Amino acid sequence: MSDNTSAPPAAWPLVALFTAGYLAPYLLPTVVGRLDAHLPLSPAQAGLVGTALLLGSATAGFTLASRIPRLGPRPLARLGLLLAALGYGTAASTSLLPLVVAGVVVGGFGSGTATAVTAAGIAGHRDPHRISSLGLLSVSATAGALYLTLPHLGGGHGLPFAAIALVAALAWPATGRLGGPTRPGPAVRSSGRPPYPRAGAVLAGCLLLWSLTQEALWGVSGRIGAEQAGLSEAALGAVFAVALGAGLLGVTGASAFGTRLGRAVPIGAGTAAIAGCVVLTSSADGLTGFAAGEILWNAVYPVVLSYVIGLAASLDPRGRWAVFAGAASSLGTACGPVVGSLLAEAFGFPGMGLVLGGLLLAVAGPLTAVALHAGRSPAATAGEPELRIEIPAPAIPTGAGKPRRVLLLSPAARRGQKARAER
């Protein structure tokens, strides 16, 4: 690394930015529901507006992945928060459909910009898993509080948008602790592409499908509970509230446990467990099965996501794979509701669950393989002390010069030196 590399950012600004960037996807069900109820939109059209929001977020990630060090995290974070506040604020303040849609797209791009800066900052932090866990804990708690509060504040489509805009504005002071543009030194300038391109591409592709399955189930969970499990609106709300609480407990446990088992076991076993929860939820015909599936799913999902974010960060200290993976996740999330509805119509809710569960099991293997690869890659041991073994050279005749000693690097040190040279 060059001498002018900035120090790792503080934790709380990244957590604040994480919360502001991820809040819109967390509130998507209530956003879409209120658009459908209070604007001249059908359920499918309201869902498309939500998809436009997520596509805007994904576009920001793909656009900014390699530009954050040059443009600087602080200016980009402020731009993202400003776009989020203006976009969502516009959508909240008007009932004119074109302005609402435009505000949603602009706000989505702002949210994506904030999450891209967050992903890059997490990758450069000393403990990326801890920061991602804290971020998930913060956004889950914020979303849970809003889910409980917004119904008591009246109707209208604008309240969720106003809440997202307000959180973006409240996160603005945290940007003062982020760095400005940097001019890369020779070591950084020589690296034209992210390291580990194969592992990074596999991770991004798998995360797209992984997020698609989560959002496909989330998009039709209300219908499963009402139409198949026969639950009332009040019962559904209670189940979702308990599920959010389980998510908070899961993230808290993941943060406390850390990476003692590495990342491969939590990611692989957790994804397989999520597949089982998807099948259980989609086939439930009563309160017990539906509640068990939803609560277990929401408890495990953020835990696995925290390890996946840490895995993406470990592949590139500059955060490019973390940003690409986040954008791929947003793209999968955007496509999820449409895929869930199509599968439910074609195969019914139980058939949809089997398809989504099979897809999750299919990506569990590659995700685990990437986690194992990252665990033994040079980047994983780059911070270890370099063991130097001194071996005397053969004796040199008198007068030919002073005796020399040969310094041999250990295998771990050679791998770390090669990785630094590639960056």
Contacts in CASP RR format, 6 or more apart in sequence:
PFRMAT RR
TARGET T0000
AUTHOR 0000-0000-0000
METHOD contacts of the structure
MODEL  1
MSDNTSAPPAAWPLVALFTAGYLAPYLLPTVVGRLDAHLPLSPAQAGLVG
TALLLGSATAGFTLASRIPRLGPRPLARLGLLLAALGYGTAASTSLLPLV
VAGVVVGGFGSGTATAVTAAGIAGHRDPHRISSLGLLSVSATAGALYLTL
PHLGGGHGLPFAAIALVAALAWPATGRLGGPTRPGPAVRSSGRPPYPRAG
AVLAGCLLLWSLTQEALWGVSGRIGAEQAGLSEAALGAVFAVALGAGLLG
VTGASAFGTRLGRAVPIGAGTAAIAGCVVLTSSADGLTGFAAGEILWNAV
YPVVLSYVIGLAASLDPRGRWAVFAGAASSLGTACGPVVGSLLAEAFGFP
GMGLVLGGLLLAVAGPLTAVALHAGRSPAATAGEPELRIEIPAPAIPTGA
GKPRRVLLLSPAARRGQKARAER
1 187 0 8 1.000
1 188 0 8 1.000
1 420 0 8 1.000
1 423 0 8 1.000
2 184 0 8 1.000
2 185 0 8 1.000
2 186 0 8 1.000
2 187 0 8 1.000
2 188 0 8 1.000
3 185 0 8 1.000
4 182 0 8 1.000
4 183 0 8 1.000
4 184 0 8 1.000
4 185 0 8 1.000
5 182 0 8 1.000
5 185 0 8 1.000
5 188 0 8 1.000
6 179 0 8 1.000
6 180 0 8 1.000
6 182 0 8 1.000
8 121 0 8 1.000
8 124 0 8 1.000
8 125 0 8 1.000
8 126 0 8 1.000
9 73 0 8 1.000
9 121 0 8 1.000
9 124 0 8 1.000
9 125 0 8 1.000
9 177 0 8 1.000
9 178 0 8 1.000
9 179 0 8 1.000
10 177 0 8 1.000
11 125 0 8 1.000
11 130 0 8 1.000
11 131 0 8 1.000
11 134 0 8 1.000
12 174 0 8 1.000
12 177 0 8 1.000
13 174 0 8 1.000
13 175 0 8 1.000
13 176 0 8 1.000
13 177 0 8 1.000
13 178 0 8 1.000
14 118 0 8 1.000
14 121 0 8 1.000
14 122 0 8 1.000
14 125 0 8 1.000
14 131 0 8 1.000
14 135 0 8 1.000
15 131 0 8 1.000
15 134 0 8 1.000
15 135 0 8 1.000
15 138 0 8 1.000
16 138 0 8 1.000
16 170 0 8 1.000
16 171 0 8 1.000
16 174 0 8 1.000
17 77 0 8 1.000
17 81 0 8 1.000
17 114 0 8 1.000
17 115 0 8 1.000
17 117 0 8 1.000
17 118 0 8 1.000
17 171 0 8 1.000
17 174 0 8 1.000
17 175 0 8 1.000
17 178 0 8 1.000
18 115 0 8 1.000
18 118 0 8 1.000
18 122 0 8 1.000
18 131 0 8 1.000
18 132 0 8 1.000
18 134 0 8 1.000
18 135 0 8 1.000
18 136 0 8 1.000
18 138 0 8 1.000
18 139 0 8 1.000
19 135 0 8 1.000
19 138 0 8 1.000
19 139 0 8 1.000
19 142 0 8 1.000
19 167 0 8 1.000
19 171 0 8 1.000
20 81 0 8 1.000
20 84 0 8 1.000
20 111 0 8 1.000
20 114 0 8 1.000
20 167 0 8 1.000
20 168 0 8 1.000
20 170 0 8 1.000
20 171 0 8 1.000
21 84 0 8 1.000
21 110 0 8 1.000
21 111 0 8 1.000
21 112 0 8 1.000
21 114 0 8 1.000
21 115 0 8 1.000
21 118 0 8 1.000
21 139 0 8 1.000
21 168 0 8 1.000
22 111 0 8 1.000
22 115 0 8 1.000
22 135 0 8 1.000
22 136 0 8 1.000
22 139 0 8 1.000
23 111 0 8 1.000
23 139 0 8 1.000
23 142 0 8 1.000
23 143 0 8 1.000
23 163 0 8 1.000
23 164 0 8 1.000
23 167 0 8 1.000
24 31 0 8 1.000
24 53 0 8 1.000
24 57 0 8 1.000
24 84 0 8 1.000
24 88 0 8 1.000
24 107 0 8 1.000
24 108 0 8 1.000
24 111 0 8 1.000
24 164 0 8 1.000
25 54 0 8 1.000
25 57 0 8 1.000
25 111 0 8 1.000
25 330 0 8 1.000
25 333 0 8 1.000
26 139 0 8 1.000
26 140 0 8 1.000
26 142 0 8 1.000
26 143 0 8 1.000
27 143 0 8 1.000
27 146 0 8 1.000
27 147 0 8 1.000
27 160 0 8 1.000
27 163 0 8 1.000
27 164 0 8 1.000
28 50 0 8 1.000
28 53 0 8 1.000
28 54 0 8 1.000
29 218 0 8 1.000
29 219 0 8 1.000
30 146 0 8 1.000
30 147 0 8 1.000
30 150 0 8 1.000
30 160 0 8 1.000
31 50 0 8 1.000
31 53 0 8 1.000
31 160 0 8 1.000
31 161 0 8 1.000
32 43 0 8 1.000
32 46 0 8 1.000
32 47 0 8 1.000
32 49 0 8 1.000
32 50 0 8 1.000
32 337 0 8 1.000
33 43 0 8 1.000
33 46 0 8 1.000
34 155 0 8 1.000
34 156 0 8 1.000
34 157 0 8 1.000
34 158 0 8 1.000
34 159 0 8 1.000
34 160 0 8 1.000
35 41 0 8 1.000
35 46 0 8 1.000
35 47 0 8 1.000
35 49 0 8 1.000
35 50 0 8 1.000
35 100 0 8 1.000
35 157 0 8 1.000
36 42 0 8 1.000
36 43 0 8 1.000
36 45 0 8 1.000
36 46 0 8 1.000
36 47 0 8 1.000
37 156 0 8 1.000
37 157 0 8 1.000
38 155 0 8 1.000
38 156 0 8 1.000
38 157 0 8 1.000
38 158 0 8 1.000
39 46 0 8 1.000
39 95 0 8 1.000
39 97 0 8 1.000
39 100 0 8 1.000
39 157 0 8 1.000
40 97 0 8 1.000
41 49 0 8 1.000
41 97 0 8 1.000
44 341 0 8 1.000
47 337 0 8 1.000
49 100 0 8 1.000
49 101 0 8 1.000
49 104 0 8 1.000
50 104 0 8 1.000
50 334 0 8 1.000
50 337 0 8 1.000
51 334 0 8 1.000
51 335 0 8 1.000
51 337 0 8 1.000
51 338 0 8 1.000
52 101 0 8 1.000
52 104 0 8 1.000
52 105 0 8 1.000
53 104 0 8 1.000
53 105 0 8 1.000
53 107 0 8 1.000
53 108 0 8 1.000
53 111 0 8 1.000
53 334 0 8 1.000
54 108 0 8 1.000
54 330 0 8 1.000
54 331 0 8 1.000
54 332 0 8 1.000
54 333 0 8 1.000
54 334 0 8 1.000
55 330 0 8 1.000
55 331 0 8 1.000
55 334 0 8 1.000
56 105 0 8 1.000
56 107 0 8 1.000
56 108 0 8 1.000
56 109 0 8 1.000
56 112 0 8 1.000
56 330 0 8 1.000
57 108 0 8 1.000
57 109 0 8 1.000
57 110 0 8 1.000
57 111 0 8 1.000
57 112 0 8 1.000
57 115 0 8 1.000
57 327 0 8 1.000
57 330 0 8 1.000
57 334 0 8 1.000
58 112 0 8 1.000
58 327 0 8 1.000
58 328 0 8 1.000
58 330 0 8 1.000
58 331 0 8 1.000
58 332 0 8 1.000
58 334 0 8 1.000
59 109 0 8 1.000
59 327 0 8 1.000
60 80 0 8 1.000
60 108 0 8 1.000
60 109 0 8 1.000
60 110 0 8 1.000
60 111 0 8 1.000
60 112 0 8 1.000
60 113 0 8 1.000
60 115 0 8 1.000
60 116 0 8 1.000
60 327 0 8 1.000
61 112 0 8 1.000
61 113 0 8 1.000
61 115 0 8 1.000
61 116 0 8 1.000
61 323 0 8 1.000
61 324 0 8 1.000
61 326 0 8 1.000
61 327 0 8 1.000
61 330 0 8 1.000
62 324 0 8 1.000
62 327 0 8 1.000
64 71 0 8 1.000
64 76 0 8 1.000
64 113 0 8 1.000
64 116 0 8 1.000
64 117 0 8 1.000
64 323 0 8 1.000
65 116 0 8 1.000
65 320 0 8 1.000
65 323 0 8 1.000
65 324 0 8 1.000
65 327 0 8 1.000
66 320 0 8 1.000
68 76 0 8 1.000
68 116 0 8 1.000
68 117 0 8 1.000
68 120 0 8 1.000
68 319 0 8 1.000
68 323 0 8 1.000
69 120 0 8 1.000
69 181 0 8 1.000
69 182 0 8 1.000
69 184 0 8 1.000
69 188 0 8 1.000
69 318 0 8 1.000
70 181 0 8 1.000
70 182 0 8 1.000
70 184 0 8 1.000
71 181 0 8 1.000
72 178 0 8 1.000
72 179 0 8 1.000
72 180 0 8 1.000
72 181 0 8 1.000
72 182 0 8 1.000
73 117 0 8 1.000
73 120 0 8 1.000
73 121 0 8 1.000
73 178 0 8 1.000
73 179 0 8 1.000
73 180 0 8 1.000
74 175 0 8 1.000
74 176 0 8 1.000
74 178 0 8 1.000
74 179 0 8 1.000
74 180 0 8 1.000
75 180 0 8 1.000
75 181 0 8 1.000
76 113 0 8 1.000
76 116 0 8 1.000
76 117 0 8 1.000
77 113 0 8 1.000
77 114 0 8 1.000
77 117 0 8 1.000
77 175 0 8 1.000
77 178 0 8 1.000
78 172 0 8 1.000
78 175 0 8 1.000
79 110 0 8 1.000
79 113 0 8 1.000
80 109 0 8 1.000
80 110 0 8 1.000
80 111 0 8 1.000
80 112 0 8 1.000
80 113 0 8 1.000
80 114 0 8 1.000
80 117 0 8 1.000
80 168 0 8 1.000
81 110 0 8 1.000
81 114 0 8 1.000
81 168 0 8 1.000
81 169 0 8 1.000
81 171 0 8 1.000
81 172 0 8 1.000
81 175 0 8 1.000
82 110 0 8 1.000
83 106 0 8 1.000
83 107 0 8 1.000
83 108 0 8 1.000
83 109 0 8 1.000
83 110 0 8 1.000
83 113 0 8 1.000
84 107 0 8 1.000
84 108 0 8 1.000
84 110 0 8 1.000
84 111 0 8 1.000
84 114 0 8 1.000
84 164 0 8 1.000
84 165 0 8 1.000
84 168 0 8 1.000
85 165 0 8 1.000
85 168 0 8 1.000
85 169 0 8 1.000
86 103 0 8 1.000
86 106 0 8 1.000
86 107 0 8 1.000
86 165 0 8 1.000
87 102 0 8 1.000
87 103 0 8 1.000
87 104 0 8 1.000
87 106 0 8 1.000
87 107 0 8 1.000
87 108 0 8 1.000
87 110 0 8 1.000
87 165 0 8 1.000
88 103 0 8 1.000
88 104 0 8 1.000
88 107 0 8 1.000
88 161 0 8 1.000
88 162 0 8 1.000
88 164 0 8 1.000
88 165 0 8 1.000
88 168 0 8 1.000
89 103 0 8 1.000
89 161 0 8 1.000
89 162 0 8 1.000
89 165 0 8 1.000
90 99 0 8 1.000
90 100 0 8 1.000
90 102 0 8 1.000
90 103 0 8 1.000
90 106 0 8 1.000
91 99 0 8 1.000
91 100 0 8 1.000
91 103 0 8 1.000
91 104 0 8 1.000
91 107 0 8 1.000
91 157 0 8 1.000
91 158 0 8 1.000
91 161 0 8 1.000
92 157 0 8 1.000
92 158 0 8 1.000
92 159 0 8 1.000
92 161 0 8 1.000
92 162 0 8 1.000
92 165 0 8 1.000
93 158 0 8 1.000
94 100 0 8 1.000
95 157 0 8 1.000
100 157 0 8 1.000
104 161 0 8 1.000
111 164 0 8 1.000
112 327 0 8 1.000
112 330 0 8 1.000
114 168 0 8 1.000
114 171 0 8 1.000
115 326 0 8 1.000
115 330 0 8 1.000
116 323 0 8 1.000
116 326 0 8 1.000
116 327 0 8 1.000
117 178 0 8 1.000
119 309 0 8 1.000
119 312 0 8 1.000
119 313 0 8 1.000
119 319 0 8 1.000
119 322 0 8 1.000
119 323 0 8 1.000
119 325 0 8 1.000
119 326 0 8 1.000
120 318 0 8 1.000
120 319 0 8 1.000
120 320 0 8 1.000
120 322 0 8 1.000
120 323 0 8 1.000
121 319 0 8 1.000
121 322 0 8 1.000
122 128 0 8 1.000
122 131 0 8 1.000
122 132 0 8 1.000
122 309 0 8 1.000
122 310 0 8 1.000
122 313 0 8 1.000
122 319 0 8 1.000
122 322 0 8 1.000
123 312 0 8 1.000
123 313 0 8 1.000
123 314 0 8 1.000
123 316 0 8 1.000
123 317 0 8 1.000
123 318 0 8 1.000
123 319 0 8 1.000
123 321 0 8 1.000
123 322 0 8 1.000
124 313 0 8 1.000
124 317 0 8 1.000
124 318 0 8 1.000
124 319 0 8 1.000
125 131 0 8 1.000
125 313 0 8 1.000
128 309 0 8 1.000
128 310 0 8 1.000
128 313 0 8 1.000
128 314 0 8 1.000
129 254 0 8 1.000
129 255 0 8 1.000
129 258 0 8 1.000
129 259 0 8 1.000
129 306 0 8 1.000
129 307 0 8 1.000
129 309 0 8 1.000
129 310 0 8 1.000
130 255 0 8 1.000
130 258 0 8 1.000
132 305 0 8 1.000
132 306 0 8 1.000
132 309 0 8 1.000
132 310 0 8 1.000
132 313 0 8 1.000
133 251 0 8 1.000
133 252 0 8 1.000
133 254 0 8 1.000
133 255 0 8 1.000
133 258 0 8 1.000
133 306 0 8 1.000
134 255 0 8 1.000
136 251 0 8 1.000
136 302 0 8 1.000
136 305 0 8 1.000
136 306 0 8 1.000
137 248 0 8 1.000
137 251 0 8 1.000
137 252 0 8 1.000
137 255 0 8 1.000
140 244 0 8 1.000
140 245 0 8 1.000
140 247 0 8 1.000
140 248 0 8 1.000
140 251 0 8 1.000
140 302 0 8 1.000
141 248 0 8 1.000
142 167 0 8 1.000
143 244 0 8 1.000
144 241 0 8 1.000
144 244 0 8 1.000
144 245 0 8 1.000
146 160 0 8 1.000
146 163 0 8 1.000
147 240 0 8 1.000
147 241 0 8 1.000
147 244 0 8 1.000
148 241 0 8 1.000
150 159 0 8 1.000
150 160 0 8 1.000
150 163 0 8 1.000
153 159 0 8 1.000
187 420 0 8 1.000
187 421 0 8 1.000
187 423 0 8 1.000
188 318 0 8 1.000
188 423 0 8 1.000
190 423 0 8 1.000
191 318 0 8 1.000
191 422 0 8 1.000
191 423 0 8 1.000
194 200 0 8 1.000
194 315 0 8 1.000
194 316 0 8 1.000
194 318 0 8 1.000
194 319 0 8 1.000
194 320 0 8 1.000
194 321 0 8 1.000
194 324 0 8 1.000
195 315 0 8 1.000
195 316 0 8 1.000
195 379 0 8 1.000
195 419 0 8 1.000
195 422 0 8 1.000
195 423 0 8 1.000
196 315 0 8 1.000
196 316 0 8 1.000
196 321 0 8 1.000
196 373 0 8 1.000
196 374 0 8 1.000
196 377 0 8 1.000
196 379 0 8 1.000
199 315 0 8 1.000
199 370 0 8 1.000
199 373 0 8 1.000
199 374 0 8 1.000
199 377 0 8 1.000
200 312 0 8 1.000
200 315 0 8 1.000
200 321 0 8 1.000
200 324 0 8 1.000
200 325 0 8 1.000
200 370 0 8 1.000
202 366 0 8 1.000
202 369 0 8 1.000
202 370 0 8 1.000
203 308 0 8 1.000
203 311 0 8 1.000
203 312 0 8 1.000
203 315 0 8 1.000
203 321 0 8 1.000
203 325 0 8 1.000
203 367 0 8 1.000
203 370 0 8 1.000
204 321 0 8 1.000
204 324 0 8 1.000
204 325 0 8 1.000
204 326 0 8 1.000
204 328 0 8 1.000
205 328 0 8 1.000
206 363 0 8 1.000
206 366 0 8 1.000
206 367 0 8 1.000
206 370 0 8 1.000
207 308 0 8 1.000
207 312 0 8 1.000
207 325 0 8 1.000
207 326 0 8 1.000
207 328 0 8 1.000
207 329 0 8 1.000
207 367 0 8 1.000
208 328 0 8 1.000
208 329 0 8 1.000
208 331 0 8 1.000
208 332 0 8 1.000
209 332 0 8 1.000
209 359 0 8 1.000
209 362 0 8 1.000
209 363 0 8 1.000
210 271 0 8 1.000
210 308 0 8 1.000
210 329 0 8 1.000
210 360 0 8 1.000
210 363 0 8 1.000
210 367 0 8 1.000
211 328 0 8 1.000
211 329 0 8 1.000
211 330 0 8 1.000
211 331 0 8 1.000
211 332 0 8 1.000
211 333 0 8 1.000
211 336 0 8 1.000
212 332 0 8 1.000
212 333 0 8 1.000
212 335 0 8 1.000
212 336 0 8 1.000
212 339 0 8 1.000
212 359 0 8 1.000
213 278 0 8 1.000
213 336 0 8 1.000
213 356 0 8 1.000
213 357 0 8 1.000
213 359 0 8 1.000
213 360 0 8 1.000
214 274 0 8 1.000
214 301 0 8 1.000
214 333 0 8 1.000
215 332 0 8 1.000
215 333 0 8 1.000
215 334 0 8 1.000
215 335 0 8 1.000
215 336 0 8 1.000
215 337 0 8 1.000
216 336 0 8 1.000
216 337 0 8 1.000
216 339 0 8 1.000
216 340 0 8 1.000
216 343 0 8 1.000
216 352 0 8 1.000
216 356 0 8 1.000
217 278 0 8 1.000
217 281 0 8 1.000
217 282 0 8 1.000
217 297 0 8 1.000
217 340 0 8 1.000
217 353 0 8 1.000
217 356 0 8 1.000
218 337 0 8 1.000
219 336 0 8 1.000
219 337 0 8 1.000
219 340 0 8 1.000
219 341 0 8 1.000
220 337 0 8 1.000
220 340 0 8 1.000
220 341 0 8 1.000
220 344 0 8 1.000
220 349 0 8 1.000
220 352 0 8 1.000
221 240 0 8 1.000
221 281 0 8 1.000
221 294 0 8 1.000
222 236 0 8 1.000
223 344 0 8 1.000
223 349 0 8 1.000
224 281 0 8 1.000
224 282 0 8 1.000
224 284 0 8 1.000
224 290 0 8 1.000
224 349 0 8 1.000
225 231 0 8 1.000
225 236 0 8 1.000
225 284 0 8 1.000
225 290 0 8 1.000
226 233 0 8 1.000
226 236 0 8 1.000
227 349 0 8 1.000
228 284 0 8 1.000
228 285 0 8 1.000
228 286 0 8 1.000
228 349 0 8 1.000
229 284 0 8 1.000
229 285 0 8 1.000
229 286 0 8 1.000
229 287 0 8 1.000
229 289 0 8 1.000
229 290 0 8 1.000
230 286 0 8 1.000
231 239 0 8 1.000
231 286 0 8 1.000
231 287 0 8 1.000
231 290 0 8 1.000
235 287 0 8 1.000
239 287 0 8 1.000
239 290 0 8 1.000
239 291 0 8 1.000
239 294 0 8 1.000
239 295 0 8 1.000
240 294 0 8 1.000
242 291 0 8 1.000
242 295 0 8 1.000
243 294 0 8 1.000
243 295 0 8 1.000
243 297 0 8 1.000
243 298 0 8 1.000
243 299 0 8 1.000
244 298 0 8 1.000
245 298 0 8 1.000
246 295 0 8 1.000
246 296 0 8 1.000
246 298 0 8 1.000
246 299 0 8 1.000
247 298 0 8 1.000
247 299 0 8 1.000
247 301 0 8 1.000
247 302 0 8 1.000
249 299 0 8 1.000
250 299 0 8 1.000
250 300 0 8 1.000
250 302 0 8 1.000
250 303 0 8 1.000
251 302 0 8 1.000
251 303 0 8 1.000
251 306 0 8 1.000
253 303 0 8 1.000
254 266 0 8 1.000
254 302 0 8 1.000
254 303 0 8 1.000
254 306 0 8 1.000
254 307 0 8 1.000
255 306 0 8 1.000
259 307 0 8 1.000
262 371 0 8 1.000
262 375 0 8 1.000
263 307 0 8 1.000
263 310 0 8 1.000
263 311 0 8 1.000
263 314 0 8 1.000
263 371 0 8 1.000
263 374 0 8 1.000
263 375 0 8 1.000
264 368 0 8 1.000
264 371 0 8 1.000
264 372 0 8 1.000
264 375 0 8 1.000
266 303 0 8 1.000
266 304 0 8 1.000
266 307 0 8 1.000
267 304 0 8 1.000
267 307 0 8 1.000
267 308 0 8 1.000
267 311 0 8 1.000
267 364 0 8 1.000
267 367 0 8 1.000
267 368 0 8 1.000
267 371 0 8 1.000
268 304 0 8 1.000
268 364 0 8 1.000
268 365 0 8 1.000
268 367 0 8 1.000
268 368 0 8 1.000
268 371 0 8 1.000
270 300 0 8 1.000
270 303 0 8 1.000
270 304 0 8 1.000
270 364 0 8 1.000
271 304 0 8 1.000
271 360 0 8 1.000
271 361 0 8 1.000
271 363 0 8 1.000
271 364 0 8 1.000
271 367 0 8 1.000
272 360 0 8 1.000
272 361 0 8 1.000
272 364 0 8 1.000
273 296 0 8 1.000
273 300 0 8 1.000
274 297 0 8 1.000
274 300 0 8 1.000
274 301 0 8 1.000
274 304 0 8 1.000
274 360 0 8 1.000
275 356 0 8 1.000
275 357 0 8 1.000
275 358 0 8 1.000
275 360 0 8 1.000
275 361 0 8 1.000
275 364 0 8 1.000
276 357 0 8 1.000
277 293 0 8 1.000
277 294 0 8 1.000
277 296 0 8 1.000
277 297 0 8 1.000
277 300 0 8 1.000
278 297 0 8 1.000
278 353 0 8 1.000
278 356 0 8 1.000
278 357 0 8 1.000
278 360 0 8 1.000
279 353 0 8 1.000
279 354 0 8 1.000
279 357 0 8 1.000
280 289 0 8 1.000
280 292 0 8 1.000
280 293 0 8 1.000
280 296 0 8 1.000
281 289 0 8 1.000
281 290 0 8 1.000
281 293 0 8 1.000
281 294 0 8 1.000
281 297 0 8 1.000
281 353 0 8 1.000
282 349 0 8 1.000
282 350 0 8 1.000
282 351 0 8 1.000
282 352 0 8 1.000
282 353 0 8 1.000
282 354 0 8 1.000
282 356 0 8 1.000
283 349 0 8 1.000
283 350 0 8 1.000
283 353 0 8 1.000
284 290 0 8 1.000
284 292 0 8 1.000
284 293 0 8 1.000
307 371 0 8 1.000
308 325 0 8 1.000
308 367 0 8 1.000
309 322 0 8 1.000
309 325 0 8 1.000
310 322 0 8 1.000
311 370 0 8 1.000
311 371 0 8 1.000
311 374 0 8 1.000
312 319 0 8 1.000
312 321 0 8 1.000
312 322 0 8 1.000
312 324 0 8 1.000
312 325 0 8 1.000
312 326 0 8 1.000
313 319 0 8 1.000
313 321 0 8 1.000
313 322 0 8 1.000
314 374 0 8 1.000
314 375 0 8 1.000
314 379 0 8 1.000
314 380 0 8 1.000
315 321 0 8 1.000
315 322 0 8 1.000
315 374 0 8 1.000
315 377 0 8 1.000
315 379 0 8 1.000
316 322 0 8 1.000
316 379 0 8 1.000
317 379 0 8 1.000
317 423 0 8 1.000
318 423 0 8 1.000
340 352 0 8 1.000
340 356 0 8 1.000
343 351 0 8 1.000
343 352 0 8 1.000
343 353 0 8 1.000
343 355 0 8 1.000
343 356 0 8 1.000
344 352 0 8 1.000
346 352 0 8 1.000
347 354 0 8 1.000
347 355 0 8 1.000
374 380 0 8 1.000
377 419 0 8 1.000
378 415 0 8 1.000
378 416 0 8 1.000
378 418 0 8 1.000
378 419 0 8 1.000
379 416 0 8 1.000
379 419 0 8 1.000
381 412 0 8 1.000
381 415 0 8 1.000
381 416 0 8 1.000
382 416 0 8 1.000
382 419 0 8 1.000
382 420 0 8 1.000
383 416 0 8 1.000
384 412 0 8 1.000
384 413 0 8 1.000
386 409 0 8 1.000
386 410 0 8 1.000
386 412 0 8 1.000
386 413 0 8 1.000
386 417 0 8 1.000
387 409 0 8 1.000
387 410 0 8 1.000
387 412 0 8 1.000
387 413 0 8 1.000
388 407 0 8 1.000
388 408 0 8 1.000
388 409 0 8 1.000
388 410 0 8 1.000
388 413 0 8 1.000
389 407 0 8 1.000
389 408 0 8 1.000
389 410 0 8 1.000
390 405 0 8 1.000
390 406 0 8 1.000
390 407 0 8 1.000
391 405 0 8 1.000
391 406 0 8 1.000
391 408 0 8 1.000
392 403 0 8 1.000
392 405 0 8 1.000
392 406 0 8 1.000
393 403 0 8 1.000
393 404 0 8 1.000
393 405 0 8 1.000
393 406 0 8 1.000
395 403 0 8 1.000
396 403 0 8 1.000
396 404 0 8 1.000
409 417 0 8 1.000
END
